[in-house]
Amino acid sequence: MQVNILRFFNFGYFSMFSIFLSFLPLYLADEGISRTQIGALLGVGGVVSVFAQPMWGLVSDYKKTIKKVLLVIIGVSVVSGFCLFNASAPAAIVLLVIMMYVFCMPTDPLIESLNYQSAQRRGIPYGSIKMFGALGYATASLLIGYITDNAGMASIAFLFLGYGFVTFVTGFALQDVQAVNKPLRMKDLGGFLSERSTLVFLALVLLMAIPHRTNDTYIGLYIAELGGGMKLVGYAWFIMTISEVVCFAFVHRLLKPGRELGIIAVAGIIYAIRFGLTAIAGYPVVAVLLQALQGVTFVLFYTASVQYLYTIIPEQFKATGQTVLAVVFFGISGIFSSFAGGYLLETLGGANLYGIMACLSLIGAVVCLFIRREARQAGETSFK
């Protein structure tokens, strides 16, 4: 029973989260905010979330509860999000977006911790819980795109409120677990970053993550630029999410020890092809269909990055390494992609933006091959 409650909670939460992450830029554009201003606002939000996520983690550690902290921040997120999607005054929008980055964005790592510990406690696969979050994200994207295309952008607020209310109420029925993530200590961070190979690899991850996060943020606006409506944006996110679910189920067959850098390079090449074709798509439907490559690119890139990082850092720094990788991949890259992506989208247009993203991905693939050759010559890891 508890497992099914947790699965339903994941379904509801990630349905709500899809509205904020996938459709916020489109809502802001509909309110007359320029793409450069959207990028700046999301970039500032990204900076805020880099500090907010560890803060809520520390609160959870101190209180020895994940459930109660989640209920607080989800409750505030539901109210803030409903107000945000009803707001029109610029000052109110800025304040509410920042509040969402303080309260809503940090929920994800806490929920992942809750999922992982609950799965371990009951002896069930972690993926059997996580997949319901992905299904919620995918189905909500479809539904939201369809409804907003027919009922208008104003319907987003009530969709967010509905999903949020169900998630919040379901949260009371969850079985609590204690937070177990160790806080990031400065001496651990210094030791982790003292190795040149670590810094070079994190720079590679940042380089390749920037175009990935740019697509996450601006694919909706680019589809709109090509003449597509909200329904097609929903289709795009549905395709991306489902492709990730499928690829996560099979990635272990490809990801063998010693092959990580080669796989990251392959992911970079496919990223370059994907974004290059998106740049010349010309039609919104083509741009939507190309999002099917999300599963191949993201899943190969991220899982190989995690596995490779574990091969080059000492055992005592693995927890620190995982935290830093997440900050680089989802936090710092998001800041760069928001600021630069919004400016380039407005000044150069979506096609040129995606052309630049394709070039960055190709450069990342080439750099990865150089790192692979250097690592092979240094004997840091074996390659097959």
C-alpha positions as CSV (number, residue, x, y, z in Angstrom):
1,M,0.0,0.0,0.0
2,Q,2.7,2.5,1.0
3,V,4.6,1.8,-2.3
4,N,1.5,2.6,-4.3
5,I,1.0,5.8,-2.4
6,L,4.6,6.8,-3.1
7,R,4.2,6.0,-6.8
8,F,1.0,8.1,-6.9
9,F,2.8,10.9,-5.1
10,N,5.6,10.8,-7.7
11,F,3.1,10.8,-10.5
12,G,1.3,13.9,-9.1
13,Y,4.5,15.8,-8.1
14,F,6.2,15.4,-11.5
15,S,3.0,16.3,-13.3
16,M,3.0,19.6,-11.3
17,F,6.7,20.0,-11.9
18,S,6.3,19.6,-15.7
19,I,4.0,22.7,-15.7
20,F,6.7,24.9,-14.0
21,L,9.7,23.6,-15.9
22,S,8.3,23.1,-19.4
23,F,5.6,25.8,-19.7
24,L,6.9,28.7,-17.6
25,P,8.9,30.3,-20.5
26,L,5.9,30.2,-22.7
27,Y,3.7,31.8,-20.1
28,L,6.2,34.6,-19.5
29,A,6.4,35.2,-23.3
30,D,2.6,35.3,-23.4
31,E,2.7,38.0,-20.8
32,G,4.9,40.2,-23.1
33,I,8.3,39.5,-21.4
34,S,11.2,39.4,-23.9
35,R,13.3,36.4,-24.4
36,T,16.3,38.2,-23.0
37,Q,14.4,39.1,-19.9
38,I,13.0,35.5,-19.6
39,G,16.6,34.2,-19.8
40,A,17.8,36.7,-17.2
41,L,14.9,35.8,-14.8
42,L,15.5,32.1,-15.1
43,G,19.2,32.6,-14.8
44,V,18.8,34.5,-11.5
45,G,16.4,31.7,-10.4
46,G,19.1,29.2,-11.2
47,V,21.6,31.0,-9.0
48,V,19.1,31.1,-6.2
49,S,18.4,27.3,-6.5
50,V,22.1,26.4,-6.3
51,F,22.0,27.8,-2.7
52,A,18.4,26.8,-1.9
53,Q,18.8,23.1,-2.6
54,P,21.6,22.4,0.0
55,M,19.8,24.7,2.4
56,W,16.6,22.5,2.4
57,G,18.9,19.4,2.6
58,L,20.4,20.8,5.8
59,V,17.0,21.5,7.2
60,S,16.0,18.0,6.5
61,D,19.1,16.6,8.1
62,Y,18.7,18.8,11.2
63,K,15.0,17.8,11.6
64,K,15.7,14.2,10.7
65,T,12.7,14.1,8.4
66,I,12.1,14.3,4.6
67,K,8.3,14.1,4.6
68,K,7.6,17.1,6.8
69,V,10.1,19.3,4.9
70,L,8.5,18.2,1.6
71,L,5.0,19.1,2.9
72,V,6.2,22.6,3.8
73,I,8.0,23.4,0.6
74,I,5.4,21.7,-1.7
75,G,2.6,23.6,0.1
76,V,4.4,26.9,-0.4
77,S,5.1,25.9,-4.0
78,V,1.5,25.2,-4.8
79,V,0.4,28.6,-3.6
80,S,3.3,30.4,-5.2
81,G,2.8,28.7,-8.5
82,F,-0.9,29.4,-8.7
83,C,-0.2,33.0,-8.0
84,L,2.6,33.1,-10.5
85,F,0.4,31.8,-13.3
86,N,-2.2,34.4,-12.5
87,A,0.3,37.3,-12.2
88,S,0.7,40.0,-14.8
89,A,2.6,42.7,-12.9
90,P,6.4,42.4,-13.6
91,A,7.4,42.9,-10.0
92,A,5.0,40.1,-8.9
93,I,6.2,37.8,-11.6
94,V,9.8,38.3,-10.6
95,L,9.1,37.7,-6.9
96,L,7.0,34.6,-7.5
97,V,9.5,33.1,-9.9
98,I,12.2,33.5,-7.3
99,M,10.0,31.9,-4.7
100,M,9.4,28.9,-6.9
101,Y,13.2,28.5,-7.3
102,V,13.5,28.7,-3.5
103,F,10.8,26.2,-2.7
104,C,9.8,24.2,-5.8
105,M,13.1,23.4,-7.4
106,P,14.7,21.9,-4.2
107,T,11.9,19.3,-3.8
108,D,13.4,17.1,-6.5
109,P,16.5,15.8,-4.6
110,L,14.5,15.3,-1.4
111,I,11.9,13.2,-3.4
112,E,14.7,11.2,-5.0
113,S,16.1,10.5,-1.5
114,L,12.7,9.4,-0.3
115,N,12.2,7.2,-3.3
116,Y,15.7,5.6,-3.0
117,Q,15.4,4.9,0.7
118,S,11.9,3.6,0.4
119,A,12.9,1.2,-2.4
120,Q,15.8,-0.1,-0.4
121,R,13.7,-0.6,2.7
122,R,11.2,-2.7,0.8
123,G,13.6,-4.5,-1.4
124,I,12.1,-3.3,-4.7
125,P,13.8,-1.7,-7.7
126,Y,14.2,2.1,-7.4
127,G,13.1,2.4,-11.0
128,S,9.7,0.9,-10.2
129,I,8.9,4.0,-8.2
130,K,10.8,6.5,-10.3
131,M,9.1,5.5,-13.6
132,F,5.7,6.8,-12.2
133,G,7.2,10.3,-11.9
134,A,8.3,10.1,-15.6
135,L,4.9,8.9,-16.6
136,G,3.3,11.8,-14.7
137,Y,5.6,14.3,-16.4
138,A,4.9,12.8,-19.9
139,T,1.1,12.5,-19.5
140,A,0.8,16.0,-17.9
141,S,2.8,17.5,-20.8
142,L,0.3,16.1,-23.2
143,L,-2.7,17.1,-21.2
144,I,-1.5,20.6,-20.5
145,G,-0.5,21.2,-24.1
146,Y,-4.0,20.1,-25.3
147,I,-6.0,22.1,-22.7
148,T,-4.0,25.4,-23.0
149,D,-4.3,25.2,-26.8
150,N,-8.1,25.0,-26.5
151,A,-8.8,26.9,-23.2
152,G,-6.0,29.5,-23.3
153,M,-2.9,30.2,-21.2
154,A,-5.0,31.2,-18.2
155,S,-5.9,27.5,-17.6
156,I,-2.3,26.7,-16.6
157,A,-2.9,28.2,-13.1
158,F,-5.8,25.9,-12.4
159,L,-4.0,22.8,-13.8
160,F,-1.0,23.6,-11.6
161,L,-3.3,24.1,-8.6
162,G,-5.1,20.8,-9.3
163,Y,-1.9,18.7,-9.6
164,G,-0.3,20.5,-6.7
165,F,-3.3,20.0,-4.3
166,V,-3.5,16.3,-5.1
167,T,0.3,15.9,-4.5
168,F,0.2,17.9,-1.2
169,V,-2.7,15.8,0.2
170,T,-1.1,12.6,-0.9
171,G,2.1,13.6,0.9
172,F,0.3,13.3,4.3
173,A,-0.1,9.6,3.7
174,L,3.6,9.0,3.0
175,Q,5.8,7.0,5.4
176,D,8.7,9.2,6.5
177,V,12.4,8.5,6.2
178,Q,15.4,10.3,7.6
179,A,17.6,12.3,5.4
180,V,20.9,10.5,5.0
181,N,22.8,12.8,2.5
182,K,26.0,14.1,4.1
183,P,26.4,17.9,3.8
184,L,29.1,19.1,1.5
185,R,32.1,20.1,3.6
186,M,34.7,22.6,2.3
187,K,37.7,20.3,3.1
188,D,36.0,17.5,1.1
189,L,35.4,19.9,-1.8
190,G,39.0,21.1,-1.8
191,G,40.3,17.6,-1.9
192,F,37.9,16.6,-4.6
193,L,38.8,19.6,-6.8
194,S,42.6,19.3,-6.3
195,E,43.0,16.8,-9.1
196,R,43.5,18.1,-12.6
197,S,41.6,15.2,-14.2
198,T,38.5,16.0,-12.1
199,L,38.5,19.7,-13.1
200,V,39.0,18.9,-16.8
201,F,36.2,16.4,-16.7
202,L,33.8,18.8,-14.9
203,A,34.6,21.4,-17.5
204,L,33.7,18.9,-20.2
205,V,30.4,18.1,-18.5
206,L,29.6,21.9,-18.2
207,L,30.4,22.4,-21.9
208,M,28.1,19.6,-23.1
209,A,25.4,20.3,-20.5
210,I,24.9,23.9,-21.5
211,P,23.3,23.1,-24.9
212,H,21.2,20.3,-23.3
213,R,19.8,22.7,-20.7
214,T,19.3,25.4,-23.3
215,N,17.0,22.9,-25.2
216,D,15.1,22.1,-21.9
217,T,14.5,25.8,-21.4
218,Y,13.8,27.1,-24.9
219,I,12.4,24.3,-27.0
220,G,8.9,25.5,-26.2
221,L,9.7,29.0,-27.4
222,Y,11.4,27.7,-30.5
223,I,8.4,25.5,-31.4
224,A,6.2,28.6,-31.0
225,E,8.7,30.6,-33.2
226,L,8.2,28.0,-35.9
227,G,4.5,28.4,-35.7
228,G,3.6,25.6,-33.3
229,G,1.0,25.8,-30.5
230,M,1.0,24.6,-26.9
231,K,-0.3,21.2,-28.0
232,L,2.9,20.6,-30.0
233,V,5.0,21.7,-27.0
234,G,3.2,19.1,-24.9
235,Y,3.9,16.5,-27.6
236,A,7.6,17.4,-27.5
237,W,7.9,17.0,-23.7
238,F,5.9,13.8,-23.9
239,I,8.3,12.3,-26.5
240,M,11.4,13.5,-24.5
241,T,10.2,11.9,-21.3
242,I,9.0,8.6,-22.8
243,S,12.3,8.3,-24.7
244,E,14.3,8.7,-21.5
245,V,12.2,6.0,-19.7
246,V,12.9,3.6,-22.6
247,C,16.6,4.3,-22.8
248,F,17.1,4.1,-19.0
249,A,15.8,0.6,-19.2
250,F,18.5,-0.5,-21.7
251,V,21.5,1.8,-21.0
252,H,23.1,-0.8,-18.7
253,R,23.7,-3.0,-21.7
254,L,25.9,-0.4,-23.3
255,L,27.6,1.2,-20.4
256,K,30.4,-1.1,-19.6
257,P,33.4,-0.2,-17.3
258,G,36.1,1.6,-19.3
259,R,33.9,2.7,-22.1
260,E,32.4,5.8,-20.4
261,L,34.4,8.5,-22.3
262,G,33.7,6.8,-25.6
263,I,30.0,6.8,-24.9
264,I,30.0,10.4,-23.8
265,A,31.7,11.3,-27.1
266,V,29.1,9.4,-29.0
267,A,26.4,11.2,-27.1
268,G,28.0,14.5,-28.0
269,I,28.0,13.6,-31.7
270,I,24.3,12.6,-31.5
271,Y,23.6,15.8,-29.6
272,A,25.3,17.8,-32.5
273,I,23.2,15.9,-35.1
274,R,20.0,16.5,-33.1
275,F,20.5,20.2,-32.5
276,G,21.8,20.7,-36.1
277,L,18.7,19.1,-37.6
278,T,16.5,21.1,-35.2
279,A,18.2,24.3,-36.4
280,I,17.2,23.6,-40.0
281,A,13.9,21.9,-39.2
282,G,11.7,24.7,-40.6
283,Y,8.5,23.1,-39.4
284,P,7.4,22.7,-35.7
285,V,6.4,19.1,-36.2
286,V,10.0,18.2,-37.3
287,A,11.4,19.9,-34.2
288,V,9.0,18.0,-32.1
289,L,9.9,14.6,-33.6
290,L,13.6,15.3,-33.2
291,Q,13.1,15.3,-29.4
292,A,12.9,11.5,-29.6
293,L,16.7,11.7,-29.5
294,Q,16.5,13.1,-26.0
295,G,16.6,9.6,-24.5
296,V,19.7,8.5,-26.4
297,T,21.6,11.7,-25.8
298,F,20.8,12.6,-22.2
299,V,20.7,9.0,-20.8
300,L,24.1,8.1,-22.4
301,F,25.7,11.4,-21.4
302,Y,24.5,11.6,-17.8
303,T,24.9,7.9,-16.8
304,A,28.3,7.6,-18.4
305,S,29.4,10.9,-16.7
306,V,28.3,9.5,-13.2
307,Q,30.1,6.2,-13.8
308,Y,33.3,7.8,-15.2
309,L,33.5,10.3,-12.3
310,Y,33.4,7.3,-9.9
311,T,36.4,5.8,-11.6
312,I,38.7,8.9,-11.3
313,I,38.0,10.0,-7.7
314,P,38.9,8.4,-4.4
315,E,36.3,6.5,-2.4
316,Q,36.1,9.1,0.3
317,F,35.1,11.8,-2.2
318,K,32.4,9.9,-4.1
319,A,29.4,11.5,-2.3
320,T,31.0,14.9,-2.7
321,G,31.6,14.1,-6.4
322,Q,28.0,13.2,-7.0
323,T,26.8,16.4,-5.4
324,V,29.3,18.6,-7.4
325,L,28.4,16.8,-10.7
326,A,24.7,17.5,-10.1
327,V,25.4,21.1,-9.3
328,V,27.4,21.5,-12.5
329,F,25.0,19.5,-14.7
330,F,21.7,20.9,-13.5
331,G,22.7,24.1,-11.7
332,I,25.6,26.0,-13.2
333,S,24.9,24.9,-16.8
334,G,21.3,26.0,-16.3
335,I,22.5,29.5,-15.3
336,F,24.7,29.9,-18.4
337,S,22.0,28.5,-20.7
338,S,19.2,30.7,-19.3
339,F,21.2,34.0,-19.6
340,A,22.9,33.3,-22.9
341,G,20.1,31.3,-24.5
342,G,17.5,34.0,-24.0
343,Y,19.7,36.7,-25.4
344,L,20.7,34.6,-28.4
345,L,17.2,33.5,-29.1
346,E,16.0,37.1,-29.2
347,T,18.9,38.6,-31.1
348,L,19.8,35.7,-33.5
349,G,16.6,33.6,-33.6
350,G,16.0,30.0,-32.8
351,A,17.7,28.4,-35.8
352,N,21.0,30.2,-35.1
353,L,20.7,29.4,-31.4
354,Y,20.3,25.7,-32.2
355,G,23.2,25.9,-34.7
356,I,25.4,27.2,-31.9
357,M,24.2,24.4,-29.6
358,A,25.2,21.9,-32.2
359,C,28.7,23.4,-32.5
360,L,29.1,23.3,-28.7
361,S,28.0,19.6,-28.6
362,L,30.5,18.7,-31.4
363,I,33.3,20.6,-29.6
364,G,32.4,18.7,-26.5
365,A,32.6,15.3,-28.3
366,V,36.1,16.3,-29.7
367,V,37.3,17.4,-26.3
368,C,36.0,14.2,-24.8
369,L,38.1,12.1,-27.3
370,F,41.2,14.1,-26.4
371,I,40.5,13.4,-22.7
372,R,40.0,9.7,-23.5
373,R,43.3,9.5,-25.3
374,E,45.1,11.3,-22.5
375,A,43.5,9.1,-19.9
376,R,44.4,6.0,-21.9
377,Q,48.0,7.0,-22.2
378,A,48.2,7.9,-18.5
379,G,46.7,4.5,-17.6
380,E,43.9,6.1,-15.5
381,T,41.4,3.6,-16.7
382,S,41.2,0.7,-19.2
383,F,39.4,1.1,-22.5
384,K,38.0,-1.6,-24.6
